[in-house]
Amino acid sequence: MAGRMVMHGHDVDRQFEHFRAKKVEVSTSTALPRELDGDMIAPSSSLVVNVLPKALRVRTAVAAPTTARPS
């Protein structure tokens, strides 16, 4: 599913819902496993996430220039 979203965006597959928020609160009736930045943390029945504007920076390598051969 992640591949479809990366390749085609969230509008292609209606199984996904797309939201924007500054704060997200999730509550469940039972404790569930949770993950934080790829690490497992203690199970809980709640999770609060605050999103900081411009907090994520994505950097990529610069493509090496290509040298064209004269024909």
PDB file of N, H, CA, C and O in Angstrom:
ATOM      1  N   MET A   1       0.820  -1.190   0.000  1.00  0.00           N
ATOM      2  CA  MET A   1       0.000   0.000   0.000  1.00  0.00           C
ATOM      3  C   MET A   1       0.865   1.255   0.000  1.00  0.00           C
ATOM      4  O   MET A   1       0.542   2.243  -0.659  1.00  0.00           O
ATOM      5  N   ALA A   2       1.971   1.206   0.748  1.00  0.00           N
ATOM      6  H   ALA A   2       2.233   0.403   1.284  1.00  0.00           H
ATOM      7  CA  ALA A   2       2.838   2.386   0.805  1.00  0.00           C
ATOM      8  C   ALA A   2       3.390   2.718  -0.574  1.00  0.00           C
ATOM      9  O   ALA A   2       3.508   3.888  -0.939  1.00  0.00           O
ATOM     10  N   GLY A   3       3.726   1.683  -1.335  1.00  0.00           N
ATOM     11  H   GLY A   3       3.630   0.733  -1.038  1.00  0.00           H
ATOM     12  CA  GLY A   3       4.236   1.899  -2.678  1.00  0.00           C
ATOM     13  C   GLY A   3       3.242   2.615  -3.567  1.00  0.00           C
ATOM     14  O   GLY A   3       3.618   3.499  -4.337  1.00  0.00           O
ATOM     15  N   ARG A   4       1.975   2.241  -3.468  1.00  0.00           N
ATOM     16  H   ARG A   4       1.669   1.523  -2.843  1.00  0.00           H
ATOM     17  CA  ARG A   4       0.941   2.902  -4.279  1.00  0.00           C
ATOM     18  C   ARG A   4       0.833   4.376  -3.909  1.00  0.00           C
ATOM     19  O   ARG A   4       0.661   5.224  -4.786  1.00  0.00           O
ATOM     20  N   MET A   5       0.932   4.690  -2.611  1.00  0.00           N
ATOM     21  H   MET A   5       1.071   4.002  -1.899  1.00  0.00           H
ATOM     22  CA  MET A   5       0.829   6.084  -2.195  1.00  0.00           C
ATOM     23  C   MET A   5       2.019   6.888  -2.682  1.00  0.00           C
ATOM     24  O   MET A   5       1.866   8.025  -3.128  1.00  0.00           O
ATOM     25  N   VAL A   6       3.210   6.298  -2.598  1.00  0.00           N
ATOM     26  H   VAL A   6       3.334   5.374  -2.236  1.00  0.00           H
ATOM     27  CA  VAL A   6       4.406   7.005  -3.044  1.00  0.00           C
ATOM     28  C   VAL A   6       4.343   7.243  -4.546  1.00  0.00           C
ATOM     29  O   VAL A   6       4.662   8.334  -5.020  1.00  0.00           O
ATOM     30  N   MET A   7       3.935   6.229  -5.290  1.00  0.00           N
ATOM     31  H   MET A   7       3.676   5.343  -4.905  1.00  0.00           H
ATOM     32  CA  MET A   7       3.914   6.338  -6.748  1.00  0.00           C
ATOM     33  C   MET A   7       2.766   7.196  -7.273  1.00  0.00           C
ATOM     34  O   MET A   7       2.929   7.914  -8.260  1.00  0.00           O
ATOM     35  N   HIS A   8       1.603   7.124  -6.617  1.00  0.00           N
ATOM     36  H   HIS A   8       1.470   6.541  -5.815  1.00  0.00           H
ATOM     37  CA  HIS A   8       0.421   7.769  -7.191  1.00  0.00           C
ATOM     38  C   HIS A   8      -0.238   8.810  -6.298  1.00  0.00           C
ATOM     39  O   HIS A   8      -1.163   9.486  -6.749  1.00  0.00           O
ATOM     40  N   GLY A   9       0.186   8.963  -5.078  1.00  0.00           N
ATOM     41  H   GLY A   9       0.937   8.413  -4.712  1.00  0.00           H
ATOM     42  CA  GLY A   9      -0.422   9.939  -4.184  1.00  0.00           C
ATOM     43  C   GLY A   9      -1.625   9.372  -3.454  1.00  0.00           C
ATOM     44  O   GLY A   9      -2.101   8.286  -3.786  1.00  0.00           O
ATOM     45  N   HIS A  10      -2.116  10.092  -2.473  1.00  0.00           N
ATOM     46  H   HIS A  10      -1.730  10.974  -2.204  1.00  0.00           H
ATOM     47  CA  HIS A  10      -3.203   9.599  -1.627  1.00  0.00           C
ATOM     48  C   HIS A  10      -4.560   9.608  -2.313  1.00  0.00           C
ATOM     49  O   HIS A  10      -5.482   8.951  -1.829  1.00  0.00           O
ATOM     50  N   ASP A  11      -4.718  10.316  -3.408  1.00  0.00           N
ATOM     51  H   ASP A  11      -3.969  10.849  -3.801  1.00  0.00           H
ATOM     52  CA  ASP A  11      -6.018  10.385  -4.078  1.00  0.00           C
ATOM     53  C   ASP A  11      -6.329   9.145  -4.916  1.00  0.00           C
ATOM     54  O   ASP A  11      -7.481   8.940  -5.298  1.00  0.00           O
ATOM     55  N   VAL A  12      -5.338   8.326  -5.205  1.00  0.00           N
ATOM     56  H   VAL A  12      -4.402   8.493  -4.894  1.00  0.00           H
ATOM     57  CA  VAL A  12      -5.532   7.177  -6.086  1.00  0.00           C
ATOM     58  C   VAL A  12      -6.282   6.051  -5.387  1.00  0.00           C
ATOM     59  O   VAL A  12      -7.133   5.410  -6.003  1.00  0.00           O
ATOM     60  N   ASP A  13      -5.990   5.798  -4.131  1.00  0.00           N
ATOM     61  H   ASP A  13      -5.298   6.319  -3.630  1.00  0.00           H
ATOM     62  CA  ASP A  13      -6.555   4.660  -3.410  1.00  0.00           C
ATOM     63  C   ASP A  13      -7.493   5.162  -2.322  1.00  0.00           C
ATOM     64  O   ASP A  13      -7.046   5.845  -1.401  1.00  0.00           O
ATOM     65  N   ARG A  14      -8.747   4.851  -2.401  1.00  0.00           N
ATOM     66  H   ARG A  14      -9.111   4.296  -3.149  1.00  0.00           H
ATOM     67  CA  ARG A  14      -9.742   5.334  -1.443  1.00  0.00           C
ATOM     68  C   ARG A  14      -9.668   4.621  -0.093  1.00  0.00           C
ATOM     69  O   ARG A  14     -10.449   4.944   0.802  1.00  0.00           O
ATOM     70  N   GLN A  15      -8.745   3.653   0.085  1.00  0.00           N
ATOM     71  H   GLN A  15      -8.111   3.391  -0.643  1.00  0.00           H
ATOM     72  CA  GLN A  15      -8.550   3.021   1.384  1.00  0.00           C
ATOM     73  C   GLN A  15      -7.845   3.985   2.349  1.00  0.00           C
ATOM     74  O   GLN A  15      -7.855   3.768   3.561  1.00  0.00           O
ATOM     75  N   PHE A  16      -7.244   5.031   1.821  1.00  0.00           N
ATOM     76  H   PHE A  16      -7.236   5.208   0.837  1.00  0.00           H
ATOM     77  CA  PHE A  16      -6.490   5.967   2.635  1.00  0.00           C
ATOM     78  C   PHE A  16      -7.274   7.253   2.831  1.00  0.00           C
ATOM     79  O   PHE A  16      -7.988   7.707   1.937  1.00  0.00           O
ATOM     80  N   GLU A  17      -7.129   7.829   4.013  1.00  0.00           N
ATOM     81  H   GLU A  17      -6.550   7.460   4.739  1.00  0.00           H
ATOM     82  CA  GLU A  17      -7.672   9.148   4.282  1.00  0.00           C
ATOM     83  C   GLU A  17      -6.486  10.055   4.567  1.00  0.00           C
ATOM     84  O   GLU A  17      -5.522   9.637   5.209  1.00  0.00           O
ATOM     85  N   HIS A  18      -6.549  11.280   4.100  1.00  0.00           N
ATOM     86  H   HIS A  18      -7.332  11.620   3.578  1.00  0.00           H
ATOM     87  CA  HIS A  18      -5.444  12.212   4.225  1.00  0.00           C
ATOM     88  C   HIS A  18      -5.913  13.411   5.028  1.00  0.00           C
ATOM     89  O   HIS A  18      -6.918  14.034   4.686  1.00  0.00           O
ATOM     90  N   PHE A  19      -5.189  13.743   6.101  1.00  0.00           N
ATOM     91  H   PHE A  19      -4.372  13.237   6.379  1.00  0.00           H
ATOM     92  CA  PHE A  19      -5.551  14.868   6.959  1.00  0.00           C
ATOM     93  C   PHE A  19      -4.321  15.718   7.226  1.00  0.00           C
ATOM     94  O   PHE A  19      -3.191  15.242   7.106  1.00  0.00           O
ATOM     95  N   ARG A  20      -4.538  16.963   7.583  1.00  0.00           N
ATOM     96  H   ARG A  20      -5.455  17.349   7.680  1.00  0.00           H
ATOM     97  CA  ARG A  20      -3.481  17.852   8.054  1.00  0.00           C
ATOM     98  C   ARG A  20      -3.901  18.328   9.432  1.00  0.00           C
ATOM     99  O   ARG A  20      -5.066  18.658   9.653  1.00  0.00           O
ATOM    100  N   ALA A  21      -2.945  18.366  10.364  1.00  0.00           N
ATOM    101  H   ALA A  21      -1.999  18.098  10.184  1.00  0.00           H
ATOM    102  CA  ALA A  21      -3.277  18.791  11.720  1.00  0.00           C
ATOM    103  C   ALA A  21      -2.030  19.280  12.434  1.00  0.00           C
ATOM    104  O   ALA A  21      -0.909  18.936  12.058  1.00  0.00           O
ATOM    105  N   LYS A  22      -2.234  20.084  13.463  1.00  0.00           N
ATOM    106  H   LYS A  22      -3.144  20.364  13.768  1.00  0.00           H
ATOM    107  CA  LYS A  22      -1.146  20.514  14.330  1.00  0.00           C
ATOM    108  C   LYS A  22      -1.038  19.588  15.537  1.00  0.00           C
ATOM    109  O   LYS A  22       0.037  19.438  16.117  1.00  0.00           O
ATOM    110  N   LYS A  23      -2.155  18.969  15.912  1.00  0.00           N
ATOM    111  H   LYS A  23      -3.029  19.091  15.441  1.00  0.00           H
ATOM    112  CA  LYS A  23      -2.166  18.068  17.061  1.00  0.00           C
ATOM    113  C   LYS A  23      -3.121  16.919  16.762  1.00  0.00           C
ATOM    114  O   LYS A  23      -4.226  17.129  16.261  1.00  0.00           O
ATOM    115  N   VAL A  24      -2.679  15.699  17.077  1.00  0.00           N
ATOM    116  H   VAL A  24      -1.781  15.529  17.484  1.00  0.00           H
ATOM    117  CA  VAL A  24      -3.500  14.508  16.859  1.00  0.00           C
ATOM    118  C   VAL A  24      -3.577  13.736  18.174  1.00  0.00           C
ATOM    119  O   VAL A  24      -2.553  13.469  18.802  1.00  0.00           O
ATOM    120  N   GLU A  25      -4.789  13.381  18.586  1.00  0.00           N
ATOM    121  H   GLU A  25      -5.621  13.599  18.076  1.00  0.00           H
ATOM    122  CA  GLU A  25      -4.985  12.585  19.794  1.00  0.00           C
ATOM    123  C   GLU A  25      -5.727  11.313  19.406  1.00  0.00           C
ATOM    124  O   GLU A  25      -6.772  11.370  18.758  1.00  0.00           O
ATOM    125  N   VAL A  26      -5.177  10.153  19.808  1.00  0.00           N
ATOM    126  H   VAL A  26      -4.328  10.107  20.334  1.00  0.00           H
ATOM    127  CA  VAL A  26      -5.795   8.858  19.510  1.00  0.00           C
ATOM    128  C   VAL A  26      -6.058   8.152  20.832  1.00  0.00           C
ATOM    129  O   VAL A  26      -5.166   8.045  21.674  1.00  0.00           O
ATOM    130  N   SER A  27      -7.294   7.667  21.016  1.00  0.00           N
ATOM    131  H   SER A  27      -8.019   7.755  20.332  1.00  0.00           H
ATOM    132  CA  SER A  27      -7.663   6.919  22.223  1.00  0.00           C
ATOM    133  C   SER A  27      -8.317   5.614  21.820  1.00  0.00           C
ATOM    134  O   SER A  27      -9.119   5.575  20.887  1.00  0.00           O
ATOM    135  N   THR A  28      -7.972   4.531  22.533  1.00  0.00           N
ATOM    136  H   THR A  28      -7.321   4.562  23.291  1.00  0.00           H
ATOM    137  CA  THR A  28      -8.570   3.224  22.279  1.00  0.00           C
ATOM    138  C   THR A  28      -9.065   2.637  23.594  1.00  0.00           C
ATOM    139  O   THR A  28      -8.698   3.109  24.670  1.00  0.00           O
ATOM    140  N   SER A  29      -9.894   1.613  23.504  1.00  0.00           N
ATOM    141  H   SER A  29     -10.192   1.230  22.629  1.00  0.00           H
ATOM    142  CA  SER A  29     -10.432   0.994  24.716  1.00  0.00           C
ATOM    143  C   SER A  29      -9.426   0.048  25.381  1.00  0.00           C
ATOM    144  O   SER A  29      -9.565  -0.265  26.563  1.00  0.00           O
ATOM    145  N   THR A  30      -8.421  -0.407  24.636  1.00  0.00           N
ATOM    146  H   THR A  30      -8.308  -0.153  23.675  1.00  0.00           H
ATOM    147  CA  THR A  30      -7.402  -1.288  25.195  1.00  0.00           C
ATOM    148  C   THR A  30      -6.012  -0.747  24.841  1.00  0.00           C
ATOM    149  O   THR A  30      -5.853   0.009  23.883  1.00  0.00           O
ATOM    150  N   ALA A  31      -5.027  -1.140  25.620  1.00  0.00           N
ATOM    151  H   ALA A  31      -5.156  -1.754  26.399  1.00  0.00           H
ATOM    152  CA  ALA A  31      -3.646  -0.722  25.340  1.00  0.00           C
ATOM    153  C   ALA A  31      -3.145  -1.403  24.073  1.00  0.00           C
ATOM    154  O   ALA A  31      -3.316  -2.609  23.893  1.00  0.00           O
ATOM    155  N   LEU A  32      -2.528  -0.622  23.204  1.00  0.00           N
ATOM    156  H   LEU A  32      -2.389   0.357  23.350  1.00  0.00           H
ATOM    157  CA  LEU A  32      -2.000  -1.133  21.938  1.00  0.00           C
ATOM    158  C   LEU A  32      -0.519  -0.795  21.834  1.00  0.00           C
ATOM    159  O   LEU A  32      -0.054   0.162  22.452  1.00  0.00           O
ATOM    160  N   PRO A  33       0.233  -1.587  21.045  1.00  0.00           N
ATOM    161  CA  PRO A  33       1.642  -1.252  20.827  1.00  0.00           C
ATOM    162  C   PRO A  33       1.757   0.094  20.119  1.00  0.00           C
ATOM    163  O   PRO A  33       0.895   0.461  19.321  1.00  0.00           O
ATOM    164  N   ARG A  34       2.826   0.824  20.416  1.00  0.00           N
ATOM    165  H   ARG A  34       3.527   0.526  21.064  1.00  0.00           H
ATOM    166  CA  ARG A  34       3.041   2.128  19.783  1.00  0.00           C
ATOM    167  C   ARG A  34       4.477   2.223  19.300  1.00  0.00           C
ATOM    168  O   ARG A  34       5.359   1.514  19.784  1.00  0.00           O
ATOM    169  N   GLU A  35       4.697   3.105  18.343  1.00  0.00           N
ATOM    170  H   GLU A  35       3.980   3.680  17.949  1.00  0.00           H
ATOM    171  CA  GLU A  35       6.020   3.304  17.770  1.00  0.00           C
ATOM    172  C   GLU A  35       6.305   4.794  17.722  1.00  0.00           C
ATOM    173  O   GLU A  35       5.427   5.597  17.409  1.00  0.00           O
ATOM    174  N   LEU A  36       7.547   5.155  18.037  1.00  0.00           N
ATOM    175  H   LEU A  36       8.261   4.503  18.292  1.00  0.00           H
ATOM    176  CA  LEU A  36       7.962   6.549  18.007  1.00  0.00           C
ATOM    177  C   LEU A  36       9.280   6.640  17.256  1.00  0.00           C
ATOM    178  O   LEU A  36      10.291   6.104  17.710  1.00  0.00           O
ATOM    179  N   ASP A  37       9.276   7.306  16.122  1.00  0.00           N
ATOM    180  H   ASP A  37       8.455   7.741  15.753  1.00  0.00           H
ATOM    181  CA  ASP A  37      10.482   7.440  15.289  1.00  0.00           C
ATOM    182  C   ASP A  37      11.132   6.101  14.993  1.00  0.00           C
ATOM    183  O   ASP A  37      12.358   5.993  15.001  1.00  0.00           O
ATOM    184  N   GLY A  38      10.321   5.075  14.731  1.00  0.00           N
ATOM    185  H   GLY A  38       9.325   5.163  14.725  1.00  0.00           H
ATOM    186  CA  GLY A  38      10.835   3.765  14.373  1.00  0.00           C
ATOM    187  C   GLY A  38      11.159   2.862  15.548  1.00  0.00           C
ATOM    188  O   GLY A  38      11.535   1.707  15.348  1.00  0.00           O
ATOM    189  N   ASP A  39      11.022   3.364  16.776  1.00  0.00           N
ATOM    190  H   ASP A  39      10.717   4.303  16.939  1.00  0.00           H
ATOM    191  CA  ASP A  39      11.299   2.560  17.971  1.00  0.00           C
ATOM    192  C   ASP A  39      10.004   2.228  18.690  1.00  0.00           C
ATOM    193  O   ASP A  39       9.120   3.076  18.813  1.00  0.00           O
ATOM    194  N   MET A  40       9.891   1.002  19.161  1.00  0.00           N
ATOM    195  H   MET A  40      10.608   0.312  19.061  1.00  0.00           H
ATOM    196  CA  MET A  40       8.716   0.599  19.930  1.00  0.00           C
ATOM    197  C   MET A  40       8.763   1.261  21.304  1.00  0.00           C
ATOM    198  O   MET A  40       9.818   1.317  21.937  1.00  0.00           O
ATOM    199  N   ILE A  41       7.612   1.765  21.765  1.00  0.00           N
ATOM    200  H   ILE A  41       6.755   1.719  21.251  1.00  0.00           H
ATOM    201  CA  ILE A  41       7.502   2.328  23.109  1.00  0.00           C
ATOM    202  C   ILE A  41       6.409   1.565  23.843  1.00  0.00           C
ATOM    203  O   ILE A  41       5.708   0.753  23.239  1.00  0.00           O
ATOM    204  N   ALA A  42       6.260   1.814  25.116  1.00  0.00           N
ATOM    205  H   ALA A  42       6.829   2.475  25.606  1.00  0.00           H
ATOM    206  CA  ALA A  42       5.311   1.069  25.949  1.00  0.00           C
ATOM    207  C   ALA A  42       3.898   1.141  25.373  1.00  0.00           C
ATOM    208  O   ALA A  42       3.465   2.201  24.921  1.00  0.00           O
ATOM    209  N   PRO A  43       3.171   0.006  25.386  1.00  0.00           N
ATOM    210  CA  PRO A  43       1.777   0.014  24.937  1.00  0.00           C
ATOM    211  C   PRO A  43       0.939   0.956  25.802  1.00  0.00           C
ATOM    212  O   PRO A  43       1.228   1.150  26.983  1.00  0.00           O
ATOM    213  N   SER A  44      -0.087   1.529  25.213  1.00  0.00           N
ATOM    214  H   SER A  44      -0.322   1.372  24.254  1.00  0.00           H
ATOM    215  CA  SER A  44      -0.965   2.444  25.941  1.00  0.00           C
ATOM    216  C   SER A  44      -2.298   2.536  25.208  1.00  0.00           C
ATOM    217  O   SER A  44      -2.425   2.112  24.059  1.00  0.00           O
ATOM    218  N   SER A  45      -3.282   3.095  25.892  1.00  0.00           N
ATOM    219  H   SER A  45      -3.179   3.440  26.825  1.00  0.00           H
ATOM    220  CA  SER A  45      -4.593   3.290  25.255  1.00  0.00           C
ATOM    221  C   SER A  45      -4.741   4.704  24.711  1.00  0.00           C
ATOM    222  O   SER A  45      -5.821   5.082  24.256  1.00  0.00           O
ATOM    223  N   SER A  46      -3.657   5.497  24.755  1.00  0.00           N
ATOM    224  H   SER A  46      -2.780   5.190  25.125  1.00  0.00           H
ATOM    225  CA  SER A  46      -3.737   6.844  24.188  1.00  0.00           C
ATOM    226  C   SER A  46      -2.394   7.259  23.595  1.00  0.00           C
ATOM    227  O   SER A  46      -1.336   6.748  23.964  1.00  0.00           O
ATOM    228  N   LEU A  47      -2.478   8.196  22.672  1.00  0.00           N
ATOM    229  H   LEU A  47      -3.337   8.611  22.373  1.00  0.00           H
ATOM    230  CA  LEU A  47      -1.282   8.748  22.035  1.00  0.00           C
ATOM    231  C   LEU A  47      -1.606  10.172  21.619  1.00  0.00           C
ATOM    232  O   LEU A  47      -2.628  10.420  20.979  1.00  0.00           O
ATOM    233  N   VAL A  48      -0.743  11.101  21.980  1.00  0.00           N
ATOM    234  H   VAL A  48       0.087  10.899  22.500  1.00  0.00           H
ATOM    235  CA  VAL A  48      -0.903  12.499  21.594  1.00  0.00           C
ATOM    236  C   VAL A  48       0.337  12.893  20.797  1.00  0.00           C
ATOM    237  O   VAL A  48       1.464  12.694  21.250  1.00  0.00           O
ATOM    238  N   VAL A  49       0.123  13.450  19.617  1.00  0.00           N
ATOM    239  H   VAL A  49      -0.792  13.612  19.249  1.00  0.00           H
ATOM    240  CA  VAL A  49       1.219  13.854  18.736  1.00  0.00           C
ATOM    241  C   VAL A  49       1.046  15.325  18.401  1.00  0.00           C
ATOM    242  O   VAL A  49      -0.015  15.747  17.940  1.00  0.00           O
ATOM    243  N   ASN A  50       2.098  16.103  18.635  1.00  0.00           N
ATOM    244  H   ASN A  50       2.960  15.761  19.009  1.00  0.00           H
ATOM    245  CA  ASN A  50       2.128  17.510  18.234  1.00  0.00           C
ATOM    246  C   ASN A  50       3.043  17.627  17.030  1.00  0.00           C
ATOM    247  O   ASN A  50       4.166  17.125  17.043  1.00  0.00           O
ATOM    248  N   VAL A  51       2.563  18.288  15.993  1.00  0.00           N
ATOM    249  H   VAL A  51       1.650  18.696  15.983  1.00  0.00           H
ATOM    250  CA  VAL A  51       3.322  18.443  14.756  1.00  0.00           C
ATOM    251  C   VAL A  51       3.884  19.856  14.712  1.00  0.00           C
ATOM    252  O   VAL A  51       3.142  20.834  14.803  1.00  0.00           O
ATOM    253  N   LEU A  52       5.196  19.951  14.573  1.00  0.00           N
ATOM    254  H   LEU A  52       5.798  19.156  14.500  1.00  0.00           H
ATOM    255  CA  LEU A  52       5.840  21.253  14.505  1.00  0.00           C
ATOM    256  C   LEU A  52       6.003  21.668  13.048  1.00  0.00           C
ATOM    257  O   LEU A  52       6.531  20.899  12.245  1.00  0.00           O
ATOM    258  N   PRO A  53       5.557  22.873  12.693  1.00  0.00           N
ATOM    259  CA  PRO A  53       5.696  23.328  11.307  1.00  0.00           C
ATOM    260  C   PRO A  53       7.158  23.346  10.879  1.00  0.00           C
ATOM    261  O   PRO A  53       8.027  23.793  11.628  1.00  0.00           O
ATOM    262  N   LYS A  54       7.419  22.865   9.686  1.00  0.00           N
ATOM    263  H   LYS A  54       6.713  22.503   9.077  1.00  0.00           H
ATOM    264  CA  LYS A  54       8.750  22.849   9.081  1.00  0.00           C
ATOM    265  C   LYS A  54       9.775  22.085   9.921  1.00  0.00           C
ATOM    266  O   LYS A  54      10.973  22.351   9.820  1.00  0.00           O
ATOM    267  N   ALA A  55       9.322  21.142  10.746  1.00  0.00           N
ATOM    268  H   ALA A  55       8.349  20.926  10.828  1.00  0.00           H
ATOM    269  CA  ALA A  55      10.230  20.396  11.611  1.00  0.00           C
ATOM    270  C   ALA A  55      10.956  19.292  10.857  1.00  0.00           C
ATOM    271  O   ALA A  55      12.010  18.837  11.303  1.00  0.00           O
ATOM    272  N   LEU A  56      10.423  18.857   9.736  1.00  0.00           N
ATOM    273  H   LEU A  56       9.568  19.227   9.373  1.00  0.00           H
ATOM    274  CA  LEU A  56      11.034  17.771   8.974  1.00  0.00           C
ATOM    275  C   LEU A  56      11.774  18.345   7.783  1.00  0.00           C
ATOM    276  O   LEU A  56      11.201  19.036   6.941  1.00  0.00           O
ATOM    277  N   ARG A  57      13.056  18.042   7.734  1.00  0.00           N
ATOM    278  H   ARG A  57      13.521  17.480   8.418  1.00  0.00           H
ATOM    279  CA  ARG A  57      13.860  18.453   6.584  1.00  0.00           C
ATOM    280  C   ARG A  57      14.272  17.200   5.839  1.00  0.00           C
ATOM    281  O   ARG A  57      14.774  16.245   6.433  1.00  0.00           O
ATOM    282  N   VAL A  58      14.059  17.211   4.559  1.00  0.00           N
ATOM    283  H   VAL A  58      13.651  17.987   4.076  1.00  0.00           H
ATOM    284  CA  VAL A  58      14.445  16.083   3.718  1.00  0.00           C
ATOM    285  C   VAL A  58      15.583  16.535   2.836  1.00  0.00           C
ATOM    286  O   VAL A  58      15.475  17.527   2.115  1.00  0.00           O
ATOM    287  N   ARG A  59      16.688  15.790   2.903  1.00  0.00           N
ATOM    288  H   ARG A  59      16.775  14.984   3.489  1.00  0.00           H
ATOM    289  CA  ARG A  59      17.848  16.132   2.081  1.00  0.00           C
ATOM    290  C   ARG A  59      18.180  14.951   1.193  1.00  0.00           C
ATOM    291  O   ARG A  59      18.094  13.797   1.612  1.00  0.00           O
ATOM    292  N   THR A  60      18.556  15.250  -0.025  1.00  0.00           N
ATOM    293  H   THR A  60      18.626  16.188  -0.365  1.00  0.00           H
ATOM    294  CA  THR A  60      18.947  14.200  -0.956  1.00  0.00           C
ATOM    295  C   THR A  60      20.294  14.559  -1.565  1.00  0.00           C
ATOM    296  O   THR A  60      20.713  15.717  -1.552  1.00  0.00           O
ATOM    297  N   ALA A  61      20.952  13.558  -2.090  1.00  0.00           N
ATOM    298  H   ALA A  61      20.612  12.618  -2.101  1.00  0.00           H
ATOM    299  CA  ALA A  61      22.231  13.796  -2.754  1.00  0.00           C
ATOM    300  C   ALA A  61      21.984  14.512  -4.073  1.00  0.00           C
ATOM    301  O   ALA A  61      20.972  14.288  -4.738  1.00  0.00           O
ATOM    302  N   VAL A  62      22.915  15.369  -4.436  1.00  0.00           N
ATOM    303  H   VAL A  62      23.736  15.551  -3.895  1.00  0.00           H
ATOM    304  CA  VAL A  62      22.834  16.064  -5.715  1.00  0.00           C
ATOM    305  C   VAL A  62      23.284  15.092  -6.793  1.00  0.00           C
ATOM    306  O   VAL A  62      24.302  14.416  -6.643  1.00  0.00           O
ATOM    307  N   ALA A  63      22.528  15.023  -7.874  1.00  0.00           N
ATOM    308  H   ALA A  63      21.701  15.571  -7.996  1.00  0.00           H
ATOM    309  CA  ALA A  63      22.892  14.136  -8.979  1.00  0.00           C
ATOM    310  C   ALA A  63      24.181  14.600  -9.625  1.00  0.00           C
ATOM    311  O   ALA A  63      24.389  15.795  -9.835  1.00  0.00           O
ATOM    312  N   ALA A  64      25.036  13.654  -9.936  1.00  0.00           N
ATOM    313  H   ALA A  64      24.867  12.683  -9.766  1.00  0.00           H
ATOM    314  CA  ALA A  64      26.301  13.994 -10.611  1.00  0.00           C
ATOM    315  C   ALA A  64      25.996  14.506 -12.021  1.00  0.00           C
ATOM    316  O   ALA A  64      25.130  13.965 -12.709  1.00  0.00           O
ATOM    317  N   PRO A  65      26.710  15.549 -12.445  1.00  0.00           N
ATOM    318  CA  PRO A  65      26.452  16.063 -13.795  1.00  0.00           C
ATOM    319  C   PRO A  65      26.858  15.036 -14.845  1.00  0.00           C
ATOM    320  O   PRO A  65      27.830  14.300 -14.675  1.00  0.00           O
ATOM    321  N   THR A  66      26.111  15.002 -15.909  1.00  0.00           N
ATOM    322  H   THR A  66      25.321  15.599 -16.047  1.00  0.00           H
ATOM    323  CA  THR A  66      26.432  14.073 -16.992  1.00  0.00           C
ATOM    324  C   THR A  66      27.241  14.813 -18.037  1.00  0.00           C
ATOM    325  O   THR A  66      27.017  15.998 -18.284  1.00  0.00           O
ATOM    326  N   THR A  67      28.163  14.125 -18.637  1.00  0.00           N
ATOM    327  H   THR A  67      28.344  13.162 -18.437  1.00  0.00           H
ATOM    328  CA  THR A  67      28.965  14.733 -19.708  1.00  0.00           C
ATOM    329  C   THR A  67      28.486  14.174 -21.028  1.00  0.00           C
ATOM    330  O   THR A  67      28.522  12.967 -21.264  1.00  0.00           O
ATOM    331  N   ALA A  68      28.044  15.057 -21.867  1.00  0.00           N
ATOM    332  H   ALA A  68      28.015  16.038 -21.675  1.00  0.00           H
ATOM    333  CA  ALA A  68      27.555  14.635 -23.178  1.00  0.00           C
ATOM    334  C   ALA A  68      28.718  14.536 -24.147  1.00  0.00           C
ATOM    335  O   ALA A  68      29.580  15.414 -24.190  1.00  0.00           O
ATOM    336  N   ARG A  69      28.735  13.469 -24.918  1.00  0.00           N
ATOM    337  H   ARG A  69      28.034  12.756 -24.883  1.00  0.00           H
ATOM    338  CA  ARG A  69      29.766  13.293 -25.951  1.00  0.00           C
ATOM    339  C   ARG A  69      29.275  13.896 -27.254  1.00  0.00           C
ATOM    340  O   ARG A  69      28.121  13.709 -27.640  1.00  0.00           O
ATOM    341  N   PRO A  70      30.162  14.625 -27.934  1.00  0.00           N
ATOM    342  CA  PRO A  70      29.738  15.178 -29.231  1.00  0.00           C
ATOM    343  C   PRO A  70      29.459  14.050 -30.224  1.00  0.00           C
ATOM    344  O   PRO A  70      30.146  13.028 -30.235  1.00  0.00           O
ATOM    345  N   SER A  71      28.453  14.255 -31.044  1.00  0.00           N
ATOM    346  H   SER A  71      27.896  15.085 -31.035  1.00  0.00           H
ATOM    347  CA  SER A  71      28.130  13.203 -32.019  1.00  0.00           C
ATOM    348  C   SER A  71      28.828  13.391 -33.337  1.00  0.00           C
ATOM    349  O   SER A  71      28.652  12.585 -34.250  1.00  0.00           O
TER     350      SER A  71
END
